[in-house]
């Protein structure tokens, strides 16, 4: 039982990393806290389902189209709303959270509730790992996450757009003097964050069903991982994913599943009390600000 718990804790950590990486990327580059992130996750899943079941588009093409559509919605959100309030943290939070509420509750209003809304797994097979049965979908999630992180690193460090991302993230004023359009880069970061949420949904949602309430859970998990690791820190997010992933799985196994989400919230509170900037965060601590 213990070994099985460890195996699934590792997988759970990878899933949390996939869920959080887009939120972290957007904040790390543009400083925008996208509280519509969970809604984009669910939006992508429902768009994929609708393309498959209403129009008959093949699964993988539906997934690609939904990722592109979600990225477009993210860009539109920044271009017409966030650009007007960027830099006003509270306004950004209210605006993005409001947009997320509209998206999620719109699907609930249309009646998209129930177990019939689900996406097929990529490969219906399972293996035995350390005496524990693990389905192929979870194995693919782990492999996919490793490849995705590697591709993101290459993109950020070896492309012109990636270097512009780094420039804006490190010093926006200096980047502006080199001709980098901060609003354009910020819009791309929000769009890319939305696309990463959609990518996470594509590989994770087949493990269960598409639920409006899952959008709120994804947002909470992404916030927990990013706050614990330190907003804007990729290394911190990886470490925090392991911490939260293991905590949730061991809580689920040895205490009860209804305590799982509480673990994430308690972890946020403890980190905010002990180290407000997160494990690897670079924001100023309280004693440095006063």
N, C-alpha and C positions, 0 to 999 in steps of 0.2 A: 504493500500500500504506500509506503514512504517513497520508494523509488518511482512508482507511478505518479505520485503527487509532484515529485521533482521534475519529471519529464513534462507533465502538463503545465507546471509552473513556468518552465522555460518557454514553452509554446505560447502561454498566456502573455509572457513578457514581450515576445516578438509581436504579438497582436497589438498590445498596448503601444509599442514603438511605432507600428504602422499607423495607428490611430492618431498619434501625437505629432509625428514628424512634420506634417503639413502646417499645423498650428504654430509649431516652433519656428519653421522656416519663415512664415509670413511675419511673425513678430520680430524675429532676429534681423530681418532685412529692413522692413518698413516701420517697425514699432507699432503696427496695428494689431490690436487684440481682436481677432475675428471670432466673435461669439455666435456667428451663424455656422460655425464649422460642423457641428453635429447635424445641422439641417442639410448641409451640402452632402454629407455622407448618405443620409436617407434619400435625398433627392436623386442622387445618382443611382441608387439601388432601384427606386421606383421607376425611373426613366428606362433603365435596362429591362425591368419586368414588363413595362408597357410596350416597348419596342418588340420584345419577344412574343408577347401574348396577344397584342392587338394588331400588330402589323405583320408579324411573322419573320422579323429580321433574325438571322442566326445569332446565337448567344455571344460569341466573341466580338462580332461586329457591333452588337447592341451595347456591349460593355465599353468598347472604344468610343462609340458615339455619345454615350452618357458621360464619359470622362471629359470629352471635348465640350459638351453642352454645359457641364458643371463649371468647367474652367471659364467658359464664356460668361456665365451668370456671375461668377466671382469678379471678373473684369468689369462687368456692367455695374455691379454693386459699388465698386471703388470709383469708377468714372463718374457716376451720377449722384452718389451719396457720400461716400467716405472722403472723397477729395475735398469736400466742403467743411469737414469737421476734423481732418487729420491733424494730429497734435493735441487735440482736446480729448484726453483719455476717456473721461466719463461719457462724452458724446459718442465716441467711437463704440464703447461698450453698449450703450443704449441702442444705438442705431443698428449694430450688427445683431444684437440679441433680438431686437424687434423683428428684423428681417427673418431671422431663424424661426421665431415663433410663427410668423405668417406662413412660411413654407411648410412647417410641420403641421400646424393646425389646419392648413388648406387641404392636406392629404387626409387628415382625420375627418374633415367636413365632407370630403368626397366619398367617404366610407372605406378608405383603404386600411381596414383593420381585419385581423384574422390570420389563421395559419396558412391560408391558400396563397399568400404572397411570399414567395421564396425563389431563390435562384439555384440552379443545379450546380453540383460540385464539378470540378474539372475532371477528376478521375475517381470513379467509385471503387476504391480498393483500400486495403489496410495492411499494416505491417506490425510485427512484434518488435518493440524496442525495449531492451532491458526488462523483458517479461511483461511489457505493457502494450496493449493494442493501441495503435495510433493510426488514424485514417490518413489517406494520401493527401487530402486537402490541407490538413495541418502541416504535413511535411513540406508541401509545396509553398505554404505561407512562409515557413522559415527560410527556404531557399530563395523565394521571391524577395523577401525583406533584405537579405544579405546582398543580393544583386542590386536592388533599388538603392540601398545606402551607398554602395560602390559607385553606381551611375551618378547619383547626386553629388558625390564628392568630386568625380571627374568633371561634371558639368560646372560646379562652382569654381573649381580651380583651373580649368583648362578651356573655357569658352569666354568670349567677349561679354556676353550677358552675365555669366557667372561672376566674372571679375568686376563688372559694374555692380552686381549684388553686393559683393564684398566691400567695394568702395563706399557705397551708401551706408552699409551696416557699420563700417568702421568710423567714418567721418563724413557726414552728409555735406557739410559746408565745403570741405576740400574737394569732394567729388563733383560738386556743382561747378567749381572753378575749372575742372577738366572737361566740362561740357556734358556731364551725365545728367539727364533729366530725372530728377528724383521722383516726380509724380508718375512718370512712365514706368520706372523701375518698381515703385510701390504697387502700381496696378498689376504689373507682371507677377510680383510676389504674392499678392492676394489671389490672383488667378491660378498661380501654380500651387498655392496652398489648398485651394478648392479642388484642383485636379488630384492632388495627393490624397485628399479625403475620399474622392471618388474611387481612386485606385485601391485604397484600403477597403472600401465597401465591396468592390468587385471580388476580392479574394477572401474577405472575412464573412460577408453576409451569407454565402452558401452553407456555413456551419449551422445556421438557424433559419429564422424567418425575418421578413422585413417588417419592422414595427416602428410606428411613429415615436413611441417612448424611447426606443433605442437611440434616437438622435440626442436626447438629453443625456443619456448615459455615456455616449461617445464624447460629448462635450466635457462632462465631468471628469472622465478618465484622461482626456487630453490635457485638461487644466491641471489635474493632479500630477501627471508625469512632468509637465513643463515647469510647474511651480516648484516641485521637489528638486528637479534637476537643475533648475535655473533657466529662466526664460531667455531664449536666444542661444543657449549652449547645446550643441549637438551631442557632445560627450556626456553632458549632464543628463540629457533626455535618455540616452542609452542606459546609463547607470540607474536612473530613476525608474525606467521601465522594468528593469530586473527587480528592484526593490518592491515596487507596487505589485508586479506580476506574481512574485513569490508570496507576498503578504496576502493577496487576494486568494490565491489557490489554496494555501495552507489554512486560511480562515474558512474557506468554503468546505474543505475536507474535514477539519477537526472541530470547528465551532458551529457553522451553519451558513447556508448560502445567503440568507437575508442580512448577514453582517458584511458581505463582500464590499458593497458600495460604501458602507460606513467606514471601512478601513481606509479607503482613498481619501475621504473627507477628513478623517482624524489625522492622516499623514500630512495633508495640506496644513492643517492648524498647527501641528507640532513643528513643521519646518518654518512656518511663518513666525512662530514664537522664538525658535532657537536661531535660525539663520534666514532672515526674511528674503535674501537674494537667491536662496536655493543653494544646493550643494556646490554647483559650479557657476552660479550667477555672478554677473559683474556689476549689478546695480549697487549703489551705495548703501551701506548699512546705516542704521539709525544714528549710531554714534558719529558717523562721518557727516551726516546731514545737519546736525545741530551743534 
